[in-house]
Amino acid sequence: MLEDGHCLRDQAMGFCFEAGADEDTHFRATSLETLRNMVAAGSGITLLPALAVPPERKRDGVVYLPCIKPEPRRTIGLVYRPGSPLRSRYEQLAEAIRARMDGHFDKVLKQAV
């Protein structure tokens, strides 16, 4: 399980507690990559965001399975200082990110099965 303060921890713990699981405080990780490596070493299972699924996953000894319905979602935003002379560039960047991410997660999850 991720350490206190990680944004995914509360969501993951909510799913686990709903399923009747208890927290094992002997295992903690500071990063998603550490969690993935713990699974590869046989130390249990974990929940990972689709963006944390590595492209080389077929060789890492871990099975990635989309399993949550409805799919959890997170809204993110691009934050900048009001009056910034780079406002138009930031807005272009935000639009490029939106265009790039449209449908990306569905494709990642389909490839993981």
NULUM-187507 format. One record per residue: x, y, z of N, C-alpha, C, O, CB in turn; residue in three letters; residue number from 1. Coordinates in steps of 0.1 Angstrom, whole numbers, plus 5000, padded with zeros to 4 digits. Glycine has a CB too. Example, Ala and Ser with C-alpha at 12.3 -4.5 7.8 and 13.67 -1.06 7.14 Angstrom:
((5132, 4943, 5078), (5123, 4955, 5078), (5132, 4967, 5078), (5142, 4967, 5085), (5113, 4955, 5090), ALA, 1);
((5128, 4978, 5071), (5137, 4989, 5071), (5129, 5000, 5079), (5134, 5011, 5080), (5141, 4994, 5057), SER, 2);
***
This chain:
((5008, 4988, 5000), (5000, 5000, 5000), (5009, 5012, 5000), (5020, 5012, 5006), (4990, 5000, 5012), MET, 1);
((5004, 5023, 4993), (5011, 5035, 4993), (5011, 5042, 5007), (5002, 5039, 5015), (5005, 5045, 4983), LEU, 2);
((5021, 5050, 5010), (5022, 5057, 5022), (5011, 5067, 5023), (5006, 5072, 5013), (5036, 5063, 5024), GLU, 3);
((5008, 5072, 5036), (4999, 5082, 5038), (5003, 5095, 5030), (5015, 5098, 5029), (4997, 5086, 5053), ASP, 4);
((4993, 5102, 5024), (4996, 5114, 5017), (4996, 5112, 5001), (4995, 5122, 4994), (5009, 5119, 5021), GLY, 5);
((4996, 5100, 4997), (4996, 5097, 4982), (4981, 5098, 4978), (4973, 5092, 4984), (5002, 5084, 4978), HIS, 6);
((4979, 5105, 4967), (4965, 5107, 4962), (4957, 5094, 4959), (4945, 5094, 4960), (4965, 5116, 4951), CYS, 7);
((4964, 5083, 4955), (4958, 5071, 4952), (4955, 5062, 4964), (4946, 5054, 4963), (4966, 5063, 4942), LEU, 8);
((4961, 5065, 4975), (4960, 5056, 4987), (4946, 5056, 4992), (4940, 5045, 4994), (4969, 5061, 4998), ARG, 9);
((4939, 5068, 4994), (4926, 5068, 4999), (4916, 5061, 4990), (4907, 5054, 4995), (4921, 5082, 5001), ASP, 10);
((4917, 5063, 4977), (4908, 5056, 4968), (4910, 5041, 4969), (4901, 5033, 4970), (4911, 5060, 4954), GLN, 11);
((4923, 5036, 4969), (4926, 5022, 4970), (4921, 5016, 4983), (4915, 5005, 4983), (4941, 5019, 4968), ALA, 12);
((4923, 5023, 4994), (4919, 5018, 5007), (4904, 5017, 5007), (4898, 5008, 5013), (4924, 5027, 5018), MET, 13);
((4897, 5026, 5001), (4882, 5026, 5001), (4877, 5013, 4994), (4868, 5006, 4999), (4877, 5038, 4994), GLY, 14);
((4883, 5010, 4983), (4879, 4998, 4975), (4882, 4985, 4984), (4874, 4976, 4985), (4887, 4996, 4962), PHE, 15);
((4894, 4985, 4990), (4898, 4973, 4998), (4889, 4972, 5011), (4884, 4961, 5014), (4912, 4975, 5003), CYS, 16);
((4886, 4983, 5018), (4877, 4982, 5030), (4863, 4977, 5026), (4857, 4970, 5033), (4877, 4995, 5037), PHE, 17);
((4858, 4982, 5014), (4845, 4978, 5010), (4844, 4963, 5007), (4834, 4957, 5009), (4841, 4986, 4997), GLU, 18);
((4855, 4957, 5003), (4856, 4943, 5000), (4859, 4935, 5013), (4860, 4923, 5012), (4867, 4940, 4990), ALA, 19);
((4860, 4942, 5024), (4862, 4935, 5037), (4877, 4932, 5040), (4880, 4925, 5049), (4855, 4922, 5036), GLY, 20);
((4886, 4938, 5033), (4900, 4936, 5036), (4905, 4945, 5048), (4899, 4955, 5051), (4909, 4940, 5024), ALA, 21);
((4915, 4940, 5054), (4922, 4948, 5065), (4935, 4953, 5060), (4941, 4946, 5051), (4923, 4939, 5078), ASP, 22);
((4940, 4964, 5065), (4952, 4970, 5061), (4964, 4962, 5068), (4964, 4961, 5080), (4953, 4985, 5064), GLU, 23);
((4974, 4958, 5060), (4986, 4952, 5066), (4997, 4963, 5066), (5001, 4967, 5055), (4991, 4940, 5057), ASP, 24);
((5000, 4968, 5078), (5009, 4979, 5079), (5024, 4975, 5077), (5032, 4984, 5078), (5007, 4986, 5092), THR, 25);
((5027, 4963, 5075), (5040, 4958, 5073), (5046, 4962, 5059), (5058, 4962, 5057), (5041, 4943, 5075), HIS, 26);
((5037, 4964, 5050), (5041, 4967, 5036), (5037, 4981, 5032), (5025, 4984, 5032), (5036, 4957, 5026), PHE, 27);
((5046, 4990, 5029), (5044, 5003, 5025), (5053, 5007, 5013), (5064, 5001, 5012), (5046, 5014, 5036), ARG, 28);
((5048, 5015, 5004), (5056, 5019, 4993), (5055, 5034, 4991), (5045, 5040, 4995), (5052, 5012, 4980), ALA, 29);
((5065, 5040, 4985), (5065, 5055, 4983), (5062, 5058, 4968), (5060, 5070, 4965), (5079, 5061, 4987), THR, 30);
((5061, 5048, 4960), (5059, 5051, 4946), (5051, 5039, 4939), (5051, 5028, 4945), (5072, 5053, 4938), SER, 31);
((5045, 5042, 4928), (5037, 5032, 4921), (5047, 5022, 4915), (5043, 5010, 4915), (5029, 5039, 4909), LEU, 32);
((5059, 5026, 4911), (5068, 5016, 4906), (5073, 5006, 4917), (5075, 4995, 4914), (5081, 5024, 4901), GLU, 33);
((5074, 5011, 4929), (5077, 5002, 4940), (5066, 4992, 4942), (5069, 4980, 4945), (5080, 5010, 4953), THR, 34);
((5054, 4997, 4942), (5042, 4987, 4943), (5043, 4977, 4932), (5041, 4965, 4935), (5029, 4995, 4943), LEU, 35);
((5045, 4981, 4920), (5046, 4971, 4909), (5057, 4961, 4911), (5055, 4949, 4908), (5048, 4979, 4895), ARG, 36);
((5068, 4966, 4916), (5079, 4956, 4918), (5076, 4947, 4930), (5081, 4935, 4930), (5092, 4964, 4921), ASN, 37);
((5069, 4952, 4940), (5065, 4943, 4951), (5056, 4932, 4946), (5057, 4920, 4950), (5058, 4951, 4962), MET, 38);
((5046, 4935, 4937), (5038, 4925, 4931), (5046, 4915, 4923), (5044, 4903, 4924), (5027, 4931, 4922), VAL, 39);
((5056, 4920, 4915), (5064, 4911, 4907), (5072, 4902, 4916), (5076, 4891, 4912), (5074, 4920, 4898), ALA, 40);
((5075, 4906, 4928), (5083, 4898, 4937), (5074, 4888, 4945), (5079, 4881, 4954), (5091, 4907, 4947), ALA, 41);
((5061, 4889, 4943), (5052, 4880, 4950), (5046, 4885, 4963), (5042, 4877, 4971), (5059, 4867, 4952), GLY, 42);
((5047, 4898, 4965), (5042, 4903, 4978), (5028, 4908, 4978), (5024, 4917, 4985), (5051, 4915, 4982), SER, 43);
((5019, 4902, 4969), (5005, 4906, 4969), (5000, 4912, 4956), (5006, 4909, 4945), (5002, 4915, 4980), GLY, 44);
((4990, 4920, 4957), (4984, 4926, 4945), (4983, 4941, 4948), (4986, 4946, 4959), (4970, 4921, 4943), ILE, 45);
((4980, 4949, 4938), (4979, 4963, 4940), (4969, 4969, 4929), (4966, 4962, 4919), (4992, 4970, 4939), THR, 46);
((4965, 4981, 4931), (4957, 4989, 4921), (4967, 4999, 4915), (4974, 5006, 4923), (4945, 4995, 4927), LEU, 47);
((4967, 5001, 4902), (4975, 5010, 4895), (4967, 5018, 4885), (4958, 5013, 4879), (4987, 5004, 4888), LEU, 48);
((4970, 5031, 4884), (4964, 5039, 4873), (4969, 5034, 4860), (4980, 5029, 4858), (4967, 5054, 4875), PRO, 49);
((4960, 5035, 4849), (4964, 5031, 4836), (4977, 5037, 4831), (4985, 5030, 4824), (4953, 5034, 4826), ALA, 50);
((4980, 5049, 4835), (4992, 5056, 4830), (5004, 5050, 4837), (5015, 5052, 4832), (4991, 5071, 4833), LEU, 51);
((5003, 5042, 4847), (5014, 5036, 4854), (5017, 5022, 4848), (5027, 5016, 4853), (5012, 5035, 4869), ALA, 52);
((5009, 5018, 4839), (5012, 5005, 4833), (5023, 5006, 4822), (5022, 5014, 4813), (4999, 4999, 4825), VAL, 53);
((5035, 5000, 4825), (5046, 5002, 4816), (5045, 4995, 4802), (5038, 4985, 4801), (5059, 4997, 4823), PRO, 54);
((5051, 5001, 4792), (5050, 4995, 4779), (5056, 4982, 4778), (5052, 4973, 4770), (5056, 5004, 4769), PRO, 55);
((5066, 4979, 4786), (5073, 4966, 4786), (5066, 4956, 4795), (5073, 4946, 4799), (5088, 4968, 4791), GLU, 56);
((5054, 4957, 4798), (5047, 4949, 4808), (5046, 4934, 4804), (5045, 4926, 4814), (5033, 4954, 4809), ARG, 57);
((5048, 4930, 4792), (5048, 4916, 4789), (5060, 4909, 4794), (5060, 4897, 4795), (5047, 4914, 4773), LYS, 58);
((5070, 4916, 4798), (5083, 4910, 4803), (5085, 4912, 4818), (5095, 4908, 4823), (5094, 4915, 4795), ARG, 59);
((5076, 4918, 4825), (5079, 4921, 4839), (5073, 4912, 4849), (5074, 4914, 4861), (5073, 4935, 4841), ASP, 60);
((5067, 4901, 4844), (5062, 4891, 4854), (5049, 4895, 4862), (5047, 4889, 4872), (5072, 4887, 4863), GLY, 61);
((5042, 4904, 4857), (5030, 4909, 4863), (5018, 4909, 4853), (5020, 4912, 4841), (5032, 4924, 4869), VAL, 62);
((5006, 4905, 4858), (4994, 4905, 4850), (4987, 4918, 4853), (4984, 4921, 4864), (4985, 4892, 4852), VAL, 63);
((4983, 4925, 4842), (4975, 4938, 4844), (4961, 4935, 4839), (4959, 4931, 4828), (4982, 4949, 4836), TYR, 64);
((4951, 4937, 4848), (4938, 4934, 4845), (4929, 4946, 4849), (4928, 4950, 4860), (4933, 4922, 4853), LEU, 65);
((4921, 4951, 4839), (4912, 4962, 4842), (4900, 4955, 4850), (4894, 4945, 4845), (4906, 4969, 4829), PRO, 66);
((4897, 4960, 4861), (4887, 4953, 4870), (4877, 4961, 4877), (4869, 4956, 4884), (4895, 4945, 4880), CYS, 67);
((4877, 4974, 4875), (4868, 4982, 4883), (4857, 4989, 4874), (4860, 4995, 4864), (4876, 4993, 4890), ILE, 68);
((4845, 4986, 4877), (4833, 4992, 4871), (4825, 4999, 4881), (4822, 4993, 4892), (4825, 4982, 4863), LYS, 69);
((4821, 5011, 4879), (4825, 5020, 4868), (4840, 5024, 4870), (4845, 5024, 4881), (4816, 5033, 4868), PRO, 70);
((4846, 5027, 4859), (4860, 5031, 4859), (4862, 5043, 4867), (4855, 5053, 4865), (4866, 5033, 4844), GLU, 71);
((4872, 5043, 4876), (4875, 5055, 4884), (4880, 5066, 4875), (4888, 5063, 4865), (4884, 5052, 4895), PRO, 72);
((4877, 5078, 4877), (4883, 5089, 4869), (4888, 5100, 4878), (4885, 5101, 4890), (4871, 5095, 4860), ARG, 73);
((4898, 5107, 4873), (4904, 5118, 4880), (4904, 5130, 4871), (4907, 5129, 4859), (4918, 5115, 4885), ARG, 74);
((4900, 5141, 4876), (4901, 5154, 4868), (4913, 5161, 4872), (4916, 5164, 4884), (4888, 5162, 4870), THR, 75);
((4921, 5165, 4862), (4933, 5173, 4865), (4932, 5186, 4857), (4924, 5187, 4847), (4946, 5165, 4861), ILE, 76);
((4940, 5196, 4861), (4939, 5209, 4854), (4953, 5214, 4853), (4962, 5211, 4861), (4930, 5218, 4862), GLY, 77);
((4955, 5223, 4844), (4968, 5230, 4842), (4967, 5243, 4849), (4957, 5251, 4847), (4971, 5232, 4827), LEU, 78);
((4976, 5246, 4858), (4975, 5258, 4867), (4987, 5267, 4863), (4998, 5263, 4862), (4976, 5254, 4882), VAL, 79);
((4983, 5280, 4861), (4993, 5290, 4859), (4989, 5303, 4865), (4977, 5305, 4869), (4995, 5292, 4843), TYR, 80);
((4998, 5312, 4866), (4996, 5325, 4873), (4988, 5334, 4864), (4990, 5336, 4852), (5010, 5332, 4876), ARG, 81);
((4978, 5341, 4870), (4969, 5350, 4863), (4978, 5361, 4857), (4987, 5366, 4863), (4958, 5357, 4872), PRO, 82);
((4975, 5365, 4845), (4982, 5376, 4838), (4995, 5372, 4832), (5003, 5380, 4828), (4985, 5387, 4848), GLY, 83);
((4998, 5359, 4832), (5011, 5354, 4826), (5011, 5357, 4812), (5002, 5356, 4804), (5012, 5339, 4828), SER, 84);
((5023, 5362, 4807), (5024, 5365, 4793), (5024, 5353, 4784), (5024, 5353, 4772), (5037, 5373, 4790), PRO, 85);
((5025, 5341, 4791), (5026, 5328, 4783), (5012, 5321, 4783), (5011, 5310, 4780), (5036, 5319, 4790), LEU, 86);
((5001, 5329, 4787), (4988, 5323, 4788), (4984, 5315, 4775), (4979, 5304, 4776), (4978, 5334, 4790), ARG, 87);
((4986, 5321, 4763), (4982, 5315, 4751), (4989, 5301, 4749), (4984, 5292, 4744), (4984, 5324, 4739), SER, 88);
((5002, 5301, 4753), (5010, 5289, 4752), (5005, 5278, 4761), (5004, 5266, 4758), (5025, 5291, 4754), ARG, 89);
((5001, 5282, 4773), (4996, 5273, 4783), (4983, 5267, 4778), (4980, 5255, 4780), (4994, 5280, 4797), TYR, 90);
((4974, 5276, 4773), (4961, 5271, 4768), (4963, 5261, 4756), (4956, 5252, 4754), (4953, 5283, 4763), GLU, 91);
((4973, 5264, 4747), (4976, 5255, 4737), (4981, 5241, 4742), (4978, 5231, 4737), (4987, 5261, 4727), GLN, 92);
((4989, 5242, 4752), (4994, 5230, 4759), (4983, 5222, 4765), (4982, 5209, 4763), (5004, 5233, 4770), LEU, 93);
((4974, 5228, 4772), (4962, 5222, 4777), (4954, 5215, 4766), (4949, 5204, 4768), (4953, 5231, 4785), ALA, 94);
((4952, 5222, 4755), (4944, 5216, 4744), (4951, 5204, 4738), (4945, 5194, 4735), (4941, 5226, 4733), GLU, 95);
((4964, 5205, 4737), (4972, 5194, 4732), (4971, 5181, 4741), (4970, 5170, 4736), (4987, 5198, 4730), ALA, 96);
((4972, 5184, 4754), (4970, 5173, 4763), (4956, 5166, 4762), (4955, 5154, 4762), (4973, 5178, 4778), ILE, 97);
((4946, 5175, 4762), (4932, 5170, 4760), (4931, 5161, 4748), (4926, 5150, 4748), (4922, 5181, 4759), ARG, 98);
((4937, 5166, 4736), (4936, 5158, 4724), (4943, 5145, 4725), (4939, 5135, 4720), (4941, 5167, 4712), ALA, 99);
((4955, 5145, 4731), (4963, 5133, 4732), (4957, 5123, 4741), (4958, 5111, 4739), (4977, 5137, 4738), ARG, 100);
((4950, 5127, 4752), (4945, 5118, 4762), (4931, 5113, 4757), (4927, 5102, 4763), (4943, 5125, 4775), MET, 101);
((4924, 5119, 4748), (4911, 5115, 4744), (4912, 5100, 4739), (4918, 5097, 4729), (4905, 5124, 4733), ASP, 102);
((4906, 5091, 4746), (4906, 5077, 4743), (4918, 5069, 4746), (4918, 5057, 4744), (4903, 5076, 4728), GLY, 103);
((4928, 5076, 4752), (4941, 5069, 4755), (4939, 5058, 4765), (4945, 5048, 4764), (4951, 5080, 4760), HIS, 104);
((4931, 5061, 4776), (4930, 5052, 4787), (4923, 5039, 4782), (4927, 5028, 4786), (4923, 5058, 4798), PHE, 105);
((4913, 5040, 4774), (4906, 5028, 4769), (4915, 5019, 4761), (4915, 5007, 4763), (4894, 5032, 4760), ASP, 106);
((4924, 5025, 4753), (4934, 5018, 4745), (4944, 5011, 4755), (4947, 4999, 4752), (4941, 5027, 4735), LYS, 107);
((4949, 5018, 4765), (4958, 5012, 4774), (4952, 5000, 4781), (4959, 4990, 4783), (4963, 5022, 4784), VAL, 108);
((4940, 5001, 4786), (4933, 4990, 4793), (4931, 4978, 4784), (4932, 4967, 4789), (4920, 4995, 4799), LEU, 109);
((4927, 4981, 4772), (4925, 4969, 4763), (4938, 4962, 4760), (4938, 4950, 4759), (4919, 4974, 4750), LYS, 110);
((4949, 4969, 4759), (4962, 4963, 4757), (4967, 4955, 4769), (4974, 4945, 4768), (4972, 4973, 4753), GLN, 111);
((4962, 4959, 4781), (4967, 4952, 4793), (4961, 4938, 4795), (4967, 4930, 4803), (4963, 4961, 4805), ALA, 112);
((4950, 4935, 4789), (4943, 4922, 4791), (4950, 4911, 4783), (4947, 4900, 4783), (4929, 4923, 4787), VAL, 113);
***
